[in-house]
Amino acid sequence: MKKSTFLLPIVVVAIAALLSSVFIVDEREKALVLQFGRVVDVKEDPGLAFKIPLIQEVVRYDDRIQSRDVDPLEVTPLDDRRLVVDAFARYRIADVERFRQAVGVGGLATAESRLDSILRAETREILGSVSSNDILSSDRAALMLRIRNNAIAEARGLGLEIIDVRLKRTDLPEENLDATFERMRAEREREATDERARGNEAAQRVRAQADRTVVELVSDANRQSEIIRGEADAERNNIFASAFSRDPEFFEFYRSMTAYQRSLQGGNSTLVLSPDSDFFNYLKSDELTPQ
């Protein structure tokens, strides 16, 4: 009984020691075995691994690709047109032992802070060597590749592998946006004014041409009507002359009847004539021959 009581704690301690010496390395991570803060083993393959209990400890790091957004920074291209650039990078821990030596217990937070400094410095250097038009054009892809390639060597000292660097946004600083918008608005208003002026000028030309055409058409129509009226009057006069030459007495009678019709109409008009006036010759006689 006393012997079993003495062995039980030993067995429990042995089992606990065995369990604490075994750890599992996930396929999405890498692990370092540290002994008094010094790296004694690197575990990169997934599966079971062992360490010395109490003396050694395990530190795990994510082996997946990470994304890091760089805070917006202001750059000055060759043409002195300041721009605010917003970038991000994709990276992974390539050398976990060097990573531990470079950042110590600071871990990923310290590494990302130093990575930000590297990316900001390279972004300023590369974008400061070209014009703003190159940054805003399709050549920006080549500039991002240059930033990535220059940052790879420095990031390697941190045990990091930079996979890609991208510029998300490239804008003017806030203090320059209002001035730029006002300049663009003034330019558009000037163009609109020019277009309206050209439109009014074209409209005036069209109206003047239309007025001229109207005057020409009316003048030609009046001329044609006068010609037709003159020809009709001439033909009428010819008819009257021919009729008069055939029977002058009837023609005189017809003219008198026409004069009676035009002068003796209803209304307030009053004619004061002598009864023996020649005007009433055909009214005083039953014959056509005037007396």
C-alpha positions in Angstrom: 0.0 0.0 0.0 2.8 2.4 0.9 4.7 1.5 -2.3 1.7 2.2 -4.6 1.1 5.5 -2.8 4.8 6.5 -3.4 4.7 5.4 -7.1 1.4 7.2 -8.0 2.9 10.8 -7.9 5.9 9.7 -9.8 3.7 8.2 -12.6 1.6 11.4 -12.7 4.7 13.6 -12.9 6.1 11.3 -15.6 2.9 11.5 -17.7 2.7 15.3 -17.3 6.4 15.6 -18.3 5.8 13.4 -21.3 2.7 15.4 -22.4 4.5 18.7 -21.9 7.4 17.5 -24.1 5.1 16.8 -27.1 3.6 19.6 -29.3 1.9 19.7 -32.6 3.0 21.8 -35.5 0.1 22.9 -37.7 0.5 23.0 -41.5 -0.3 26.7 -41.5 2.5 27.6 -39.1 6.2 27.3 -38.3 7.5 26.7 -34.8 10.8 27.5 -33.0 12.1 25.6 -30.0 13.8 28.0 -27.6 16.1 27.2 -24.7 16.7 30.1 -22.4 15.7 32.5 -25.2 18.1 30.9 -27.8 16.8 29.1 -30.8 17.8 25.4 -30.6 15.4 23.9 -33.2 13.2 24.9 -36.1 10.0 23.0 -36.9 8.6 23.7 -40.3 7.0 20.4 -41.2 3.5 19.7 -39.8 3.1 16.9 -37.3 4.3 15.9 -33.8 7.5 17.4 -32.4 9.3 17.1 -29.0 11.0 19.5 -26.6 12.5 19.3 -23.2 9.9 20.1 -20.6 10.4 23.2 -18.4 13.7 24.0 -20.1 12.6 24.6 -23.6 9.6 26.5 -24.9 7.8 26.7 -28.3 7.1 29.9 -30.2 4.7 29.7 -33.2 4.5 31.9 -36.3 1.9 32.1 -39.0 3.3 30.7 -42.3 0.5 32.0 -44.5 0.7 35.1 -46.8 -0.1 38.2 -44.8 -1.5 41.6 -46.0 -0.2 44.9 -44.8 -1.7 48.3 -45.5 0.8 51.1 -45.5 -0.4 54.4 -44.0 -0.9 57.1 -46.7 2.2 59.1 -47.4 3.0 62.2 -49.4 5.5 62.0 -52.2 6.9 64.7 -54.4 7.6 63.6 -58.1 10.0 65.3 -60.4 7.5 67.9 -61.5 6.9 69.0 -57.8 3.3 68.1 -58.0 2.7 66.6 -54.6 0.7 63.4 -54.4 -0.8 61.3 -51.5 -0.1 57.6 -52.1 -1.9 54.7 -50.4 -0.2 51.3 -50.8 -0.3 47.8 -49.5 2.0 44.8 -49.5 1.6 41.0 -49.3 4.4 39.1 -47.5 5.1 35.9 -45.6 7.7 34.8 -43.0 10.3 32.9 -45.1 13.1 32.4 -42.6 11.5 32.0 -39.2 14.9 31.7 -37.3 16.1 35.0 -38.8 12.7 36.5 -38.2 13.1 35.7 -34.5 16.6 37.1 -34.3 15.5 40.3 -36.1 12.4 41.1 -34.1 12.9 39.3 -30.9 9.9 39.1 -28.6 8.2 41.9 -30.5 6.9 39.4 -33.0 4.8 40.3 -36.0 3.9 43.8 -34.7 7.6 44.8 -34.7 8.2 43.2 -38.0 5.3 45.1 -39.7 6.4 48.4 -38.2 9.9 47.9 -39.7 8.3 46.7 -43.0 6.3 49.9 -43.1 9.5 51.9 -42.8 11.1 49.9 -45.7 8.0 50.3 -48.0 7.6 54.0 -47.3 11.3 54.7 -47.9 11.3 52.8 -51.2 8.0 54.3 -52.3 9.3 57.8 -51.8 12.5 57.0 -53.6 11.0 55.4 -56.6 8.0 57.8 -57.1 10.3 60.8 -56.4 12.4 59.8 -59.5 9.5 60.1 -62.0 6.9 62.6 -63.0 3.4 62.6 -61.7 2.1 61.6 -65.1 4.1 58.4 -65.0 2.6 57.6 -61.5 -1.0 58.3 -62.8 -0.5 56.4 -66.1 -0.4 52.7 -66.9 3.3 52.8 -66.2 2.4 52.6 -62.6 2.7 48.8 -62.7 6.4 49.0 -63.6 6.9 51.4 -60.7 5.2 49.0 -58.2 7.5 46.3 -59.4 10.5 48.5 -58.8 9.3 49.2 -55.3 8.8 45.5 -54.6 12.2 44.5 -56.0 14.0 47.2 -54.0 12.2 46.2 -50.8 12.9 42.5 -51.2 16.5 42.7 -50.2 15.9 44.8 -47.1 12.9 42.6 -46.0 15.1 39.5 -46.4 17.1 40.8 -43.4 13.9 40.5 -41.3 13.3 36.9 -42.5 10.4 38.2 -44.7 9.6 37.5 -48.3 7.7 40.3 -50.0 5.4 38.8 -52.6 3.7 41.9 -54.1 3.4 45.7 -53.6 0.4 47.6 -54.9 -0.6 51.3 -55.0 -4.3 51.5 -54.1 -4.9 55.2 -54.4 -3.0 58.2 -55.8 -4.6 61.6 -55.1 -3.7 65.2 -54.6 -3.4 66.5 -51.0 -6.6 67.8 -49.4 -5.3 71.4 -49.5 -4.7 71.2 -53.3 -8.0 69.5 -54.2 -10.2 72.6 -53.8 -7.9 74.7 -55.9 -7.7 72.0 -58.5 -11.5 71.6 -58.6 -11.9 75.3 -58.9 -9.5 75.4 -61.8 -11.2 72.6 -63.5 -14.6 74.2 -62.9 -13.4 77.5 -64.3 -12.0 75.7 -67.4 -15.2 73.9 -68.0 -17.2 77.1 -67.6 -14.9 78.9 -70.1 -15.4 76.1 -72.5 -19.2 76.2 -72.0 -19.2 80.0 -72.6 -17.2 79.5 -75.8 -19.6 76.8 -77.0 -22.6 79.0 -76.2 -21.0 82.0 -78.1 -20.2 79.8 -81.1 -23.8 78.5 -81.0 -25.3 82.0 -80.8 -23.0 83.1 -83.7 -24.2 80.1 -85.8 -27.8 80.9 -84.8 -27.4 84.5 -85.9 -26.0 83.3 -89.3 -28.9 80.9 -89.7 -31.5 83.6 -88.8 -29.8 86.2 -91.1 -29.8 83.6 -94.0 -33.4 82.8 -93.3 -34.5 86.5 -93.2 -32.6 87.1 -96.4 -34.3 84.1 -98.0 -37.7 85.3 -96.8 -37.0 88.8 -98.3 -35.9 87.3 -101.6 -38.9 85.0 -101.8 -41.4 87.8 -100.9 -39.7 90.2 -103.3 -39.7 87.6 -106.1 -43.4 86.7 -105.3 -44.3 90.4 -105.4 -42.5 90.8 -108.7 -44.2 87.8 -110.2 -47.6 89.0 -108.9 -47.0 92.5 -110.3 -46.1 91.0 -113.7 -49.2 88.7 -113.7 -51.4 91.6 -112.6 -49.9 93.9 -115.3 -50.4 91.2 -117.9 -54.0 90.7 -116.7 -54.7 94.4 -116.7 -53.2 94.6 -120.2 -55.4 91.8 -121.4 -58.5 93.4 -119.7 -57.7 96.7 -121.4 -57.3 94.9 -124.7 -60.7 93.3 -124.2 -62.3 96.6 -123.2 -60.7 98.3 -126.2 -61.9 95.6 -128.6 -65.4 95.8 -127.2 -65.4 99.6 -127.3 -64.2 99.5 -130.9 -67.0 97.1 -131.8 -69.9 99.0 -130.1 -69.0 102.3 -128.5 -72.5 103.0 -127.5 -72.9 99.7 -125.6 -69.5 100.3 -124.0 -70.6 103.8 -122.8 -73.8 102.3 -121.4 -71.8 99.5 -119.6 -69.5 102.1 -118.0 -72.5 104.2 -116.8 -74.1 101.1 -115.2 -70.9 100.3 -113.5 -70.7 103.8 -112.2 -74.3 103.7 -110.9 -73.5 100.4 -109.1 -70.5 101.7 -107.3 -71.9 105.1 -106.4 -75.5 104.3 -105.5 -75.0 101.8 -102.7 -76.7 101.6 -99.3 -75.3 103.4 -96.4 -74.8 106.9 -95.2 -73.2 108.2 -98.4 -75.0 111.2 -100.0 -74.6 112.5 -103.5 -75.7 116.0 -104.4 -76.0 116.3 -108.2 -78.1 118.3 -110.6 -81.0 116.3 -112.1 -79.9 117.3 -115.6 -76.4 116.1 -115.0 -74.8 113.9 -117.7 -74.4 111.3 -115.0 -78.1 110.5 -115.1 -78.4 110.4 -118.9 -79.3 106.6 -119.0 -81.7 107.0 -116.1 -83.7 109.7 -117.8 -84.3 107.9 -121.1 -85.7 104.5 -122.0 -83.3 104.4 -124.9 -79.7 103.5 -124.7 -78.7 106.6 -126.6 -78.1 109.5 -124.2 -80.1 112.6 -124.6 
